[in-house]
Amino acid sequence: MIDDITITGFRGLDGLHLQGTSKYNLIVGPNNIGKSSLLESLFLHCSPLSFLVLLRLILSRGGSLNGGPHSIFEPLGWFFTKKPDMPDTRDI
């Protein structure tokens, strides 16, 4: 069970800290508040090196791999907050 969690730099969640989460089994709130992002971050945390988990998240957000083998990397930008000092991935 997860009792405490801090999420930084994942989608719209930056600096989110939840305590006593082992008591939660329902997440509610208005639209576009971050409920799905919270669940996606937990999903990734439990399987950090799984390509299939990343693929499932990308496809669940309407992403596609139709653009060729490098098209997997662009949707990853949906998940992780870009820091101001990071280069644009299109420049690499």
PDB file of N, CA, C and O in Angstrom:
ATOM      1  N   MET A   1       0.827  -1.187   0.000  1.00  0.00           N
ATOM      2  CA  MET A   1       0.000   0.000   0.000  1.00  0.00           C
ATOM      3  C   MET A   1       0.866   1.244   0.000  1.00  0.00           C
ATOM      4  O   MET A   1       1.949   1.257   0.586  1.00  0.00           O
ATOM      5  N   ILE A   2       0.398   2.271  -0.646  1.00  0.00           N
ATOM      6  CA  ILE A   2       1.102   3.551  -0.678  1.00  0.00           C
ATOM      7  C   ILE A   2       0.459   4.455   0.358  1.00  0.00           C
ATOM      8  O   ILE A   2      -0.736   4.738   0.286  1.00  0.00           O
ATOM      9  N   ASP A   3       1.251   4.909   1.323  1.00  0.00           N
ATOM     10  CA  ASP A   3       0.721   5.768   2.383  1.00  0.00           C
ATOM     11  C   ASP A   3       0.986   7.246   2.110  1.00  0.00           C
ATOM     12  O   ASP A   3       0.142   8.092   2.406  1.00  0.00           O
ATOM     13  N   ASP A   4       2.152   7.562   1.548  1.00  0.00           N
ATOM     14  CA  ASP A   4       2.510   8.939   1.177  1.00  0.00           C
ATOM     15  C   ASP A   4       2.985   8.941  -0.260  1.00  0.00           C
ATOM     16  O   ASP A   4       3.631   7.994  -0.708  1.00  0.00           O
ATOM     17  N   ILE A   5       2.666  10.007  -0.985  1.00  0.00           N
ATOM     18  CA  ILE A   5       3.156  10.136  -2.351  1.00  0.00           C
ATOM     19  C   ILE A   5       3.378  11.612  -2.659  1.00  0.00           C
ATOM     20  O   ILE A   5       2.584  12.472  -2.279  1.00  0.00           O
ATOM     21  N   THR A   6       4.470  11.879  -3.351  1.00  0.00           N
ATOM     22  CA  THR A   6       4.768  13.222  -3.851  1.00  0.00           C
ATOM     23  C   THR A   6       4.983  13.095  -5.349  1.00  0.00           C
ATOM     24  O   THR A   6       5.757  12.251  -5.800  1.00  0.00           O
ATOM     25  N   ILE A   7       4.302  13.927  -6.117  1.00  0.00           N
ATOM     26  CA  ILE A   7       4.402  13.895  -7.574  1.00  0.00           C
ATOM     27  C   ILE A   7       4.909  15.249  -8.031  1.00  0.00           C
ATOM     28  O   ILE A   7       4.330  16.288  -7.712  1.00  0.00           O
ATOM     29  N   THR A   8       6.000  15.222  -8.784  1.00  0.00           N
ATOM     30  CA  THR A   8       6.600  16.449  -9.289  1.00  0.00           C
ATOM     31  C   THR A   8       6.882  16.298 -10.776  1.00  0.00           C
ATOM     32  O   THR A   8       7.515  15.329 -11.194  1.00  0.00           O
ATOM     33  N   GLY A   9       6.420  17.240 -11.568  1.00  0.00           N
ATOM     34  CA  GLY A   9       6.741  17.261 -12.988  1.00  0.00           C
ATOM     35  C   GLY A   9       6.012  16.253 -13.839  1.00  0.00           C
ATOM     36  O   GLY A   9       6.510  15.881 -14.901  1.00  0.00           O
ATOM     37  N   PHE A  10       4.863  15.800 -13.419  1.00  0.00           N
ATOM     38  CA  PHE A  10       4.074  14.864 -14.231  1.00  0.00           C
ATOM     39  C   PHE A  10       2.772  15.537 -14.623  1.00  0.00           C
ATOM     40  O   PHE A  10       1.938  15.842 -13.771  1.00  0.00           O
ATOM     41  N   ARG A  11       2.604  15.766 -15.928  1.00  0.00           N
ATOM     42  CA  ARG A  11       1.437  16.462 -16.468  1.00  0.00           C
ATOM     43  C   ARG A  11       1.180  17.738 -15.676  1.00  0.00           C
ATOM     44  O   ARG A  11       2.104  18.540 -15.535  1.00  0.00           O
ATOM     45  N   GLY A  12       0.001  17.969 -15.160  1.00  0.00           N
ATOM     46  CA  GLY A  12      -0.286  19.190 -14.419  1.00  0.00           C
ATOM     47  C   GLY A  12       0.012  19.091 -12.937  1.00  0.00           C
ATOM     48  O   GLY A  12      -0.243  20.031 -12.184  1.00  0.00           O
ATOM     49  N   LEU A  13       0.550  17.961 -12.517  1.00  0.00           N
ATOM     50  CA  LEU A  13       0.827  17.746 -11.098  1.00  0.00           C
ATOM     51  C   LEU A  13       2.282  18.104 -10.821  1.00  0.00           C
ATOM     52  O   LEU A  13       3.194  17.402 -11.257  1.00  0.00           O
ATOM     53  N   ASP A  14       2.492  19.183 -10.107  1.00  0.00           N
ATOM     54  CA  ASP A  14       3.850  19.586  -9.777  1.00  0.00           C
ATOM     55  C   ASP A  14       3.899  19.969  -8.304  1.00  0.00           C
ATOM     56  O   ASP A  14       3.338  20.986  -7.897  1.00  0.00           O
ATOM     57  N   GLY A  15       4.562  19.162  -7.525  1.00  0.00           N
ATOM     58  CA  GLY A  15       4.645  19.418  -6.092  1.00  0.00           C
ATOM     59  C   GLY A  15       3.431  18.916  -5.325  1.00  0.00           C
ATOM     60  O   GLY A  15       3.166  19.382  -4.217  1.00  0.00           O
ATOM     61  N   LEU A  16       2.696  17.981  -5.891  1.00  0.00           N
ATOM     62  CA  LEU A  16       1.544  17.406  -5.200  1.00  0.00           C
ATOM     63  C   LEU A  16       2.040  16.432  -4.138  1.00  0.00           C
ATOM     64  O   LEU A  16       2.823  15.532  -4.439  1.00  0.00           O
ATOM     65  N   HIS A  17       1.595  16.604  -2.913  1.00  0.00           N
ATOM     66  CA  HIS A  17       1.969  15.694  -1.826  1.00  0.00           C
ATOM     67  C   HIS A  17       0.690  15.248  -1.128  1.00  0.00           C
ATOM     68  O   HIS A  17      -0.080  16.069  -0.630  1.00  0.00           O
ATOM     69  N   LEU A  18       0.477  13.940  -1.098  1.00  0.00           N
ATOM     70  CA  LEU A  18      -0.691  13.366  -0.437  1.00  0.00           C
ATOM     71  C   LEU A  18      -0.210  12.479   0.696  1.00  0.00           C
ATOM     72  O   LEU A  18       0.705  11.674   0.521  1.00  0.00           O
ATOM     73  N   GLN A  19      -0.829  12.627   1.856  1.00  0.00           N
ATOM     74  CA  GLN A  19      -0.494  11.794   3.014  1.00  0.00           C
ATOM     75  C   GLN A  19      -1.720  10.965   3.394  1.00  0.00           C
ATOM     76  O   GLN A  19      -2.859  11.370   3.163  1.00  0.00           O
ATOM     77  N   GLY A  20      -1.463   9.812   3.975  1.00  0.00           N
ATOM     78  CA  GLY A  20      -2.554   8.955   4.416  1.00  0.00           C
ATOM     79  C   GLY A  20      -3.338   8.359   3.268  1.00  0.00           C
ATOM     80  O   GLY A  20      -4.531   8.086   3.402  1.00  0.00           O
ATOM     81  N   THR A  21      -2.680   8.155   2.140  1.00  0.00           N
ATOM     82  CA  THR A  21      -3.388   7.678   0.944  1.00  0.00           C
ATOM     83  C   THR A  21      -3.793   6.216   1.021  1.00  0.00           C
ATOM     84  O   THR A  21      -4.569   5.749   0.186  1.00  0.00           O
ATOM     85  N   SER A  22      -3.287   5.487   2.002  1.00  0.00           N
ATOM     86  CA  SER A  22      -3.691   4.083   2.106  1.00  0.00           C
ATOM     87  C   SER A  22      -5.176   3.958   2.459  1.00  0.00           C
ATOM     88  O   SER A  22      -5.748   2.874   2.343  1.00  0.00           O
ATOM     89  N   LYS A  23      -5.801   5.054   2.886  1.00  0.00           N
ATOM     90  CA  LYS A  23      -7.221   5.044   3.223  1.00  0.00           C
ATOM     91  C   LYS A  23      -8.125   5.332   2.022  1.00  0.00           C
ATOM     92  O   LYS A  23      -9.340   5.153   2.106  1.00  0.00           O
ATOM     93  N   TYR A  24      -7.533   5.784   0.890  1.00  0.00           N
ATOM     94  CA  TYR A  24      -8.331   6.185  -0.270  1.00  0.00           C
ATOM     95  C   TYR A  24      -8.619   5.008  -1.180  1.00  0.00           C
ATOM     96  O   TYR A  24      -7.740   4.185  -1.436  1.00  0.00           O
ATOM     97  N   ASN A  25      -9.830   4.925  -1.663  1.00  0.00           N
ATOM     98  CA  ASN A  25     -10.150   3.988  -2.728  1.00  0.00           C
ATOM     99  C   ASN A  25     -11.060   4.634  -3.765  1.00  0.00           C
ATOM    100  O   ASN A  25     -11.568   3.957  -4.659  1.00  0.00           O
ATOM    101  N   LEU A  26     -11.264   5.945  -3.645  1.00  0.00           N
ATOM    102  CA  LEU A  26     -12.101   6.685  -4.573  1.00  0.00           C
ATOM    103  C   LEU A  26     -11.506   8.074  -4.742  1.00  0.00           C
ATOM    104  O   LEU A  26     -11.183   8.745  -3.762  1.00  0.00           O
ATOM    105  N   ILE A  27     -11.366   8.497  -5.986  1.00  0.00           N
ATOM    106  CA  ILE A  27     -10.837   9.829  -6.281  1.00  0.00           C
ATOM    107  C   ILE A  27     -11.926  10.592  -7.029  1.00  0.00           C
ATOM    108  O   ILE A  27     -12.359  10.171  -8.102  1.00  0.00           O
ATOM    109  N   VAL A  28     -12.363  11.703  -6.467  1.00  0.00           N
ATOM    110  CA  VAL A  28     -13.426  12.494  -7.083  1.00  0.00           C
ATOM    111  C   VAL A  28     -12.978  13.940  -7.208  1.00  0.00           C
ATOM    112  O   VAL A  28     -12.081  14.389  -6.494  1.00  0.00           O
ATOM    113  N   GLY A  29     -13.609  14.657  -8.118  1.00  0.00           N
ATOM    114  CA  GLY A  29     -13.327  16.072  -8.305  1.00  0.00           C
ATOM    115  C   GLY A  29     -13.874  16.534  -9.633  1.00  0.00           C
ATOM    116  O   GLY A  29     -14.316  15.723 -10.446  1.00  0.00           O
ATOM    117  N   PRO A  30     -13.846  17.845  -9.861  1.00  0.00           N
ATOM    118  CA  PRO A  30     -14.343  18.391 -11.123  1.00  0.00           C
ATOM    119  C   PRO A  30     -13.491  17.927 -12.310  1.00  0.00           C
ATOM    120  O   PRO A  30     -12.390  17.406 -12.131  1.00  0.00           O
ATOM    121  N   ASN A  31     -14.015  18.122 -13.511  1.00  0.00           N
ATOM    122  CA  ASN A  31     -13.280  17.793 -14.728  1.00  0.00           C
ATOM    123  C   ASN A  31     -11.986  18.598 -14.790  1.00  0.00           C
ATOM    124  O   ASN A  31     -11.911  19.725 -14.302  1.00  0.00           O
ATOM    125  N   ASN A  32     -10.979  17.998 -15.397  1.00  0.00           N
ATOM    126  CA  ASN A  32      -9.696  18.644 -15.673  1.00  0.00           C
ATOM    127  C   ASN A  32      -8.972  19.104 -14.408  1.00  0.00           C
ATOM    128  O   ASN A  32      -8.322  20.149 -14.411  1.00  0.00           O
ATOM    129  N   ILE A  33      -9.080  18.333 -13.336  1.00  0.00           N
ATOM    130  CA  ILE A  33      -8.419  18.698 -12.082  1.00  0.00           C
ATOM    131  C   ILE A  33      -7.173  17.842 -11.832  1.00  0.00           C
ATOM    132  O   ILE A  33      -6.330  18.208 -11.013  1.00  0.00           O
ATOM    133  N   GLY A  34      -7.047  16.693 -12.537  1.00  0.00           N
ATOM    134  CA  GLY A  34      -5.857  15.862 -12.421  1.00  0.00           C
ATOM    135  C   GLY A  34      -6.094  14.467 -11.869  1.00  0.00           C
ATOM    136  O   GLY A  34      -5.145  13.787 -11.478  1.00  0.00           O
ATOM    137  N   LYS A  35      -7.348  14.032 -11.833  1.00  0.00           N
ATOM    138  CA  LYS A  35      -7.640  12.696 -11.299  1.00  0.00           C
ATOM    139  C   LYS A  35      -6.966  11.608 -12.146  1.00  0.00           C
ATOM    140  O   LYS A  35      -6.317  10.712 -11.607  1.00  0.00           O
ATOM    141  N   SER A  36      -7.121  11.690 -13.449  1.00  0.00           N
ATOM    142  CA  SER A  36      -6.500  10.694 -14.334  1.00  0.00           C
ATOM    143  C   SER A  36      -4.984  10.803 -14.293  1.00  0.00           C
ATOM    144  O   SER A  36      -4.287   9.789 -14.342  1.00  0.00           O
ATOM    145  N   SER A  37      -4.472  12.016 -14.204  1.00  0.00           N
ATOM    146  CA  SER A  37      -3.019  12.199 -14.123  1.00  0.00           C
ATOM    147  C   SER A  37      -2.455  11.556 -12.864  1.00  0.00           C
ATOM    148  O   SER A  37      -1.374  10.969 -12.900  1.00  0.00           O
ATOM    149  N   LEU A  38      -3.170  11.660 -11.758  1.00  0.00           N
ATOM    150  CA  LEU A  38      -2.746  11.018 -10.520  1.00  0.00           C
ATOM    151  C   LEU A  38      -2.672   9.504 -10.710  1.00  0.00           C
ATOM    152  O   LEU A  38      -1.691   8.872 -10.317  1.00  0.00           O
ATOM    153  N   LEU A  39      -3.707   8.928 -11.310  1.00  0.00           N
ATOM    154  CA  LEU A  39      -3.725   7.481 -11.537  1.00  0.00           C
ATOM    155  C   LEU A  39      -2.641   7.054 -12.524  1.00  0.00           C
ATOM    156  O   LEU A  39      -2.007   6.015 -12.339  1.00  0.00           O
ATOM    157  N   GLU A  40      -2.426   7.855 -13.572  1.00  0.00           N
ATOM    158  CA  GLU A  40      -1.378   7.536 -14.547  1.00  0.00           C
ATOM    159  C   GLU A  40       0.007   7.591 -13.898  1.00  0.00           C
ATOM    160  O   GLU A  40       0.865   6.760 -14.195  1.00  0.00           O
ATOM    161  N   SER A  41       0.223   8.558 -13.024  1.00  0.00           N
ATOM    162  CA  SER A  41       1.521   8.647 -12.360  1.00  0.00           C
ATOM    163  C   SER A  41       1.760   7.426 -11.470  1.00  0.00           C
ATOM    164  O   SER A  41       2.878   6.914 -11.407  1.00  0.00           O
ATOM    165  N   LEU A  42       0.727   6.963 -10.790  1.00  0.00           N
ATOM    166  CA  LEU A  42       0.858   5.751  -9.972  1.00  0.00           C
ATOM    167  C   LEU A  42       1.114   4.522 -10.843  1.00  0.00           C
ATOM    168  O   LEU A  42       1.903   3.647 -10.485  1.00  0.00           O
ATOM    169  N   PHE A  43       0.441   4.469 -11.979  1.00  0.00           N
ATOM    170  CA  PHE A  43       0.606   3.373 -12.929  1.00  0.00           C
ATOM    171  C   PHE A  43       2.056   3.308 -13.406  1.00  0.00           C
ATOM    172  O   PHE A  43       2.649   2.230 -13.447  1.00  0.00           O
ATOM    173  N   LEU A  44       2.626   4.460 -13.765  1.00  0.00           N
ATOM    174  CA  LEU A  44       4.016   4.516 -14.205  1.00  0.00           C
ATOM    175  C   LEU A  44       4.980   4.201 -13.065  1.00  0.00           C
ATOM    176  O   LEU A  44       5.995   3.533 -13.263  1.00  0.00           O
ATOM    177  N   HIS A  45       4.653   4.685 -11.881  1.00  0.00           N
ATOM    178  CA  HIS A  45       5.519   4.431 -10.730  1.00  0.00           C
ATOM    179  C   HIS A  45       5.640   2.927 -10.443  1.00  0.00           C
ATOM    180  O   HIS A  45       6.706   2.443 -10.063  1.00  0.00           O
ATOM    181  N   CYS A  46       4.562   2.216 -10.625  1.00  0.00           N
ATOM    182  CA  CYS A  46       4.565   0.774 -10.346  1.00  0.00           C
ATOM    183  C   CYS A  46       5.265  -0.039 -11.428  1.00  0.00           C
ATOM    184  O   CYS A  46       5.652  -1.182 -11.181  1.00  0.00           O
ATOM    185  N   SER A  47       5.436   0.523 -12.615  1.00  0.00           N
ATOM    186  CA  SER A  47       6.095  -0.180 -13.730  1.00  0.00           C
ATOM    187  C   SER A  47       6.981   0.797 -14.499  1.00  0.00           C
ATOM    188  O   SER A  47       6.719   1.057 -15.673  1.00  0.00           O
ATOM    189  N   PRO A  48       8.022   1.344 -13.870  1.00  0.00           N
ATOM    190  CA  PRO A  48       8.770   2.437 -14.481  1.00  0.00           C
ATOM    191  C   PRO A  48       9.521   2.084 -15.756  1.00  0.00           C
ATOM    192  O   PRO A  48       9.785   2.976 -16.562  1.00  0.00           O
ATOM    193  N   LEU A  49       9.870   0.846 -15.970  1.00  0.00           N
ATOM    194  CA  LEU A  49      10.657   0.475 -17.144  1.00  0.00           C
ATOM    195  C   LEU A  49       9.865  -0.312 -18.172  1.00  0.00           C
ATOM    196  O   LEU A  49      10.445  -0.906 -19.081  1.00  0.00           O
ATOM    197  N   SER A  50       8.563  -0.323 -18.040  1.00  0.00           N
ATOM    198  CA  SER A  50       7.739  -1.122 -18.937  1.00  0.00           C
ATOM    199  C   SER A  50       7.321  -0.318 -20.167  1.00  0.00           C
ATOM    200  O   SER A  50       6.595   0.671 -20.063  1.00  0.00           O
ATOM    201  N   PHE A  51       7.791  -0.760 -21.328  1.00  0.00           N
ATOM    202  CA  PHE A  51       7.390  -0.125 -22.579  1.00  0.00           C
ATOM    203  C   PHE A  51       5.888  -0.275 -22.803  1.00  0.00           C
ATOM    204  O   PHE A  51       5.249   0.637 -23.327  1.00  0.00           O
ATOM    205  N   LEU A  52       5.323  -1.409 -22.415  1.00  0.00           N
ATOM    206  CA  LEU A  52       3.889  -1.636 -22.618  1.00  0.00           C
ATOM    207  C   LEU A  52       3.039  -0.681 -21.785  1.00  0.00           C
ATOM    208  O   LEU A  52       1.971  -0.261 -22.231  1.00  0.00           O
ATOM    209  N   VAL A  53       3.494  -0.334 -20.589  1.00  0.00           N
ATOM    210  CA  VAL A  53       2.767   0.634 -19.757  1.00  0.00           C
ATOM    211  C   VAL A  53       2.774   1.991 -20.437  1.00  0.00           C
ATOM    212  O   VAL A  53       1.732   2.641 -20.524  1.00  0.00           O
ATOM    213  N   LEU A  54       3.939   2.433 -20.923  1.00  0.00           N
ATOM    214  CA  LEU A  54       4.011   3.715 -21.641  1.00  0.00           C
ATOM    215  C   LEU A  54       3.115   3.691 -22.872  1.00  0.00           C
ATOM    216  O   LEU A  54       2.381   4.645 -23.127  1.00  0.00           O
ATOM    217  N   LEU A  55       3.172   2.623 -23.622  1.00  0.00           N
ATOM    218  CA  LEU A  55       2.348   2.500 -24.829  1.00  0.00           C
ATOM    219  C   LEU A  55       0.871   2.562 -24.484  1.00  0.00           C
ATOM    220  O   LEU A  55       0.107   3.240 -25.170  1.00  0.00           O
ATOM    221  N   ARG A  56       0.457   1.869 -23.437  1.00  0.00           N
ATOM    222  CA  ARG A  56      -0.944   1.876 -23.027  1.00  0.00           C
ATOM    223  C   ARG A  56      -1.402   3.292 -22.639  1.00  0.00           C
ATOM    224  O   ARG A  56      -2.505   3.711 -22.990  1.00  0.00           O
ATOM    225  N   LEU A  57      -0.549   4.018 -21.915  1.00  0.00           N
ATOM    226  CA  LEU A  57      -0.901   5.386 -21.519  1.00  0.00           C
ATOM    227  C   LEU A  57      -0.990   6.314 -22.724  1.00  0.00           C
ATOM    228  O   LEU A  57      -1.897   7.141 -22.815  1.00  0.00           O
ATOM    229  N   ILE A  58      -0.050   6.174 -23.640  1.00  0.00           N
ATOM    230  CA  ILE A  58      -0.062   7.017 -24.844  1.00  0.00           C
ATOM    231  C   ILE A  58      -1.325   6.757 -25.655  1.00  0.00           C
ATOM    232  O   ILE A  58      -1.983   7.701 -26.092  1.00  0.00           O
ATOM    233  N   LEU A  59      -1.668   5.500 -25.859  1.00  0.00           N
ATOM    234  CA  LEU A  59      -2.857   5.172 -26.649  1.00  0.00           C
ATOM    235  C   LEU A  59      -4.138   5.567 -25.924  1.00  0.00           C
ATOM    236  O   LEU A  59      -5.120   5.933 -26.570  1.00  0.00           O
ATOM    237  N   SER A  60      -4.148   5.499 -24.597  1.00  0.00           N
ATOM    238  CA  SER A  60      -5.356   5.885 -23.857  1.00  0.00           C
ATOM    239  C   SER A  60      -5.602   7.384 -23.929  1.00  0.00           C
ATOM    240  O   SER A  60      -6.735   7.830 -23.747  1.00  0.00           O
ATOM    241  N   ARG A  61      -4.560   8.168 -24.191  1.00  0.00           N
ATOM    242  CA  ARG A  61      -4.687   9.624 -24.337  1.00  0.00           C
ATOM    243  C   ARG A  61      -4.892  10.036 -25.788  1.00  0.00           C
ATOM    244  O   ARG A  61      -4.799  11.219 -26.113  1.00  0.00           O
ATOM    245  N   GLY A  62      -5.169   9.076 -26.662  1.00  0.00           N
ATOM    246  CA  GLY A  62      -5.428   9.395 -28.066  1.00  0.00           C
ATOM    247  C   GLY A  62      -4.177   9.487 -28.904  1.00  0.00           C
ATOM    248  O   GLY A  62      -4.230   9.952 -30.043  1.00  0.00           O
ATOM    249  N   GLY A  63      -3.040   9.051 -28.361  1.00  0.00           N
ATOM    250  CA  GLY A  63      -1.791   9.071 -29.115  1.00  0.00           C
ATOM    251  C   GLY A  63      -1.778   7.989 -30.176  1.00  0.00           C
ATOM    252  O   GLY A  63      -2.644   7.115 -30.207  1.00  0.00           O
ATOM    253  N   SER A  64      -0.793   8.061 -31.035  1.00  0.00           N
ATOM    254  CA  SER A  64      -0.708   7.111 -32.133  1.00  0.00           C
ATOM    255  C   SER A  64       0.754   6.821 -32.431  1.00  0.00           C
ATOM    256  O   SER A  64       1.634   7.630 -32.137  1.00  0.00           O
ATOM    257  N   LEU A  65       0.995   5.676 -33.008  1.00  0.00           N
ATOM    258  CA  LEU A  65       2.335   5.315 -33.455  1.00  0.00           C
ATOM    259  C   LEU A  65       2.397   5.260 -34.977  1.00  0.00           C
ATOM    260  O   LEU A  65       3.301   4.642 -35.538  1.00  0.00           O
ATOM    261  N   ASN A  66       1.454   5.897 -35.640  1.00  0.00           N
ATOM    262  CA  ASN A  66       1.380   5.849 -37.095  1.00  0.00           C
ATOM    263  C   ASN A  66       2.463   6.660 -37.779  1.00  0.00           C
ATOM    264  O   ASN A  66       2.657   6.522 -38.987  1.00  0.00           O
ATOM    265  N   GLY A  67       3.177   7.503 -37.041  1.00  0.00           N
ATOM    266  CA  GLY A  67       4.192   8.365 -37.639  1.00  0.00           C
ATOM    267  C   GLY A  67       5.551   7.728 -37.790  1.00  0.00           C
ATOM    268  O   GLY A  67       6.505   8.423 -38.139  1.00  0.00           O
ATOM    269  N   GLY A  68       5.686   6.445 -37.544  1.00  0.00           N
ATOM    270  CA  GLY A  68       6.972   5.787 -37.662  1.00  0.00           C
ATOM    271  C   GLY A  68       7.554   5.467 -36.299  1.00  0.00           C
ATOM    272  O   GLY A  68       6.933   5.741 -35.271  1.00  0.00           O
ATOM    273  N   PRO A  69       8.749   4.886 -36.289  1.00  0.00           N
ATOM    274  CA  PRO A  69       9.324   4.422 -35.023  1.00  0.00           C
ATOM    275  C   PRO A  69       9.648   5.538 -34.034  1.00  0.00           C
ATOM    276  O   PRO A  69       9.668   5.292 -32.828  1.00  0.00           O
ATOM    277  N   HIS A  70       9.901   6.750 -34.507  1.00  0.00           N
ATOM    278  CA  HIS A  70      10.242   7.844 -33.598  1.00  0.00           C
ATOM    279  C   HIS A  70       9.003   8.552 -33.048  1.00  0.00           C
ATOM    280  O   HIS A  70       9.115   9.420 -32.183  1.00  0.00           O
ATOM    281  N   SER A  71       7.837   8.187 -33.545  1.00  0.00           N
ATOM    282  CA  SER A  71       6.613   8.873 -33.104  1.00  0.00           C
ATOM    283  C   SER A  71       6.254   8.569 -31.654  1.00  0.00           C
ATOM    284  O   SER A  71       5.408   9.257 -31.082  1.00  0.00           O
ATOM    285  N   ILE A  72       6.862   7.573 -31.051  1.00  0.00           N
ATOM    286  CA  ILE A  72       6.588   7.245 -29.649  1.00  0.00           C
ATOM    287  C   ILE A  72       7.083   8.349 -28.724  1.00  0.00           C
ATOM    288  O   ILE A  72       6.505   8.555 -27.656  1.00  0.00           O
ATOM    289  N   PHE A  73       8.132   9.060 -29.105  1.00  0.00           N
ATOM    290  CA  PHE A  73       8.750  10.024 -28.205  1.00  0.00           C
ATOM    291  C   PHE A  73       7.958  11.322 -28.076  1.00  0.00           C
ATOM    292  O   PHE A  73       7.974  11.933 -27.007  1.00  0.00           O
ATOM    293  N   GLU A  74       7.282  11.754 -29.105  1.00  0.00           N
ATOM    294  CA  GLU A  74       6.521  13.003 -29.027  1.00  0.00           C
ATOM    295  C   GLU A  74       5.395  12.945 -27.991  1.00  0.00           C
ATOM    296  O   GLU A  74       5.269  13.880 -27.201  1.00  0.00           O
ATOM    297  N   PRO A  75       4.575  11.894 -27.958  1.00  0.00           N
ATOM    298  CA  PRO A  75       3.524  11.842 -26.935  1.00  0.00           C
ATOM    299  C   PRO A  75       4.055  11.774 -25.508  1.00  0.00           C
ATOM    300  O   PRO A  75       3.328  12.111 -24.574  1.00  0.00           O
ATOM    301  N   LEU A  76       5.288  11.351 -25.315  1.00  0.00           N
ATOM    302  CA  LEU A  76       5.844  11.327 -23.960  1.00  0.00           C
ATOM    303  C   LEU A  76       5.910  12.728 -23.368  1.00  0.00           C
ATOM    304  O   LEU A  76       5.903  12.889 -22.148  1.00  0.00           O
ATOM    305  N   GLY A  77       5.971  13.729 -24.217  1.00  0.00           N
ATOM    306  CA  GLY A  77       5.960  15.118 -23.751  1.00  0.00           C
ATOM    307  C   GLY A  77       4.661  15.478 -23.059  1.00  0.00           C
ATOM    308  O   GLY A  77       4.626  16.432 -22.282  1.00  0.00           O
ATOM    309  N   TRP A  78       3.585  14.737 -23.320  1.00  0.00           N
ATOM    310  CA  TRP A  78       2.310  14.977 -22.639  1.00  0.00           C
ATOM    311  C   TRP A  78       2.425  14.682 -21.154  1.00  0.00           C
ATOM    312  O   TRP A  78       1.738  15.295 -20.337  1.00  0.00           O
ATOM    313  N   PHE A  79       3.294  13.742 -20.806  1.00  0.00           N
ATOM    314  CA  PHE A  79       3.356  13.265 -19.432  1.00  0.00           C
ATOM    315  C   PHE A  79       4.289  14.052 -18.535  1.00  0.00           C
ATOM    316  O   PHE A  79       4.007  14.234 -17.350  1.00  0.00           O
ATOM    317  N   PHE A  80       5.389  14.516 -19.083  1.00  0.00           N
ATOM    318  CA  PHE A  80       6.412  15.100 -18.224  1.00  0.00           C
ATOM    319  C   PHE A  80       6.564  16.587 -18.489  1.00  0.00           C
ATOM    320  O   PHE A  80       6.652  17.016 -19.639  1.00  0.00           O
ATOM    321  N   THR A  81       6.596  17.364 -17.430  1.00  0.00           N
ATOM    322  CA  THR A  81       6.711  18.817 -17.519  1.00  0.00           C
ATOM    323  C   THR A  81       8.080  19.189 -18.061  1.00  0.00           C
ATOM    324  O   THR A  81       9.103  18.684 -17.599  1.00  0.00           O
ATOM    325  N   LYS A  82       8.088  20.075 -19.043  1.00  0.00           N
ATOM    326  CA  LYS A  82       9.346  20.540 -19.615  1.00  0.00           C
ATOM    327  C   LYS A  82       9.887  21.675 -18.755  1.00  0.00           C
ATOM    328  O   LYS A  82       9.192  22.659 -18.500  1.00  0.00           O
ATOM    329  N   LYS A  83      11.113  21.535 -18.318  1.00  0.00           N
ATOM    330  CA  LYS A  83      11.769  22.576 -17.537  1.00  0.00           C
ATOM    331  C   LYS A  83      12.244  23.675 -18.483  1.00  0.00           C
ATOM    332  O   LYS A  83      12.592  23.376 -19.625  1.00  0.00           O
ATOM    333  N   PRO A  84      12.273  24.938 -18.050  1.00  0.00           N
ATOM    334  CA  PRO A  84      12.649  26.050 -18.920  1.00  0.00           C
ATOM    335  C   PRO A  84      14.032  25.904 -19.539  1.00  0.00           C
ATOM    336  O   PRO A  84      14.244  26.388 -20.651  1.00  0.00           O
ATOM    337  N   ASP A  85      14.982  25.259 -18.870  1.00  0.00           N
ATOM    338  CA  ASP A  85      16.347  25.154 -19.382  1.00  0.00           C
ATOM    339  C   ASP A  85      16.569  23.911 -20.245  1.00  0.00           C
ATOM    340  O   ASP A  85      17.697  23.658 -20.669  1.00  0.00           O
ATOM    341  N   MET A  86      15.517  23.128 -20.516  1.00  0.00           N
ATOM    342  CA  MET A  86      15.658  21.928 -21.329  1.00  0.00           C
ATOM    343  C   MET A  86      15.500  22.285 -22.801  1.00  0.00           C
ATOM    344  O   MET A  86      14.658  23.114 -23.145  1.00  0.00           O
ATOM    345  N   PRO A  87      16.310  21.661 -23.692  1.00  0.00           N
ATOM    346  CA  PRO A  87      16.162  21.936 -25.129  1.00  0.00           C
ATOM    347  C   PRO A  87      14.878  21.316 -25.665  1.00  0.00           C
ATOM    348  O   PRO A  87      14.377  20.330 -25.124  1.00  0.00           O
ATOM    349  N   ASP A  88      14.363  21.896 -26.716  1.00  0.00           N
ATOM    350  CA  ASP A  88      13.203  21.346 -27.402  1.00  0.00           C
ATOM    351  C   ASP A  88      13.629  20.051 -28.071  1.00  0.00           C
ATOM    352  O   ASP A  88      14.662  20.018 -28.740  1.00  0.00           O
ATOM    353  N   THR A  89      12.854  18.979 -27.906  1.00  0.00           N
ATOM    354  CA  THR A  89      13.235  17.692 -28.467  1.00  0.00           C
ATOM    355  C   THR A  89      13.282  17.716 -29.977  1.00  0.00           C
ATOM    356  O   THR A  89      13.951  16.876 -30.579  1.00  0.00           O
ATOM    357  N   ARG A  90      12.598  18.647 -30.607  1.00  0.00           N
ATOM    358  CA  ARG A  90      12.659  18.731 -32.066  1.00  0.00           C
ATOM    359  C   ARG A  90      14.008  19.270 -32.533  1.00  0.00           C
ATOM    360  O   ARG A  90      14.356  19.128 -33.705  1.00  0.00           O
ATOM    361  N   ASP A  91      14.783  19.897 -31.615  1.00  0.00           N
ATOM    362  CA  ASP A  91      16.100  20.424 -31.967  1.00  0.00           C
ATOM    363  C   ASP A  91      17.201  19.393 -31.806  1.00  0.00           C
ATOM    364  O   ASP A  91      18.345  19.645 -32.187  1.00  0.00           O
ATOM    365  N   ILE A  92      16.874  18.228 -31.244  1.00  0.00           N
ATOM    366  CA  ILE A  92      17.901  17.208 -30.981  1.00  0.00           C
ATOM    367  C   ILE A  92      18.034  16.291 -32.168  1.00  0.00           C
ATOM    368  O   ILE A  92      18.845  15.366 -32.145  1.00  0.00           O
TER     369      ILE A  92
END
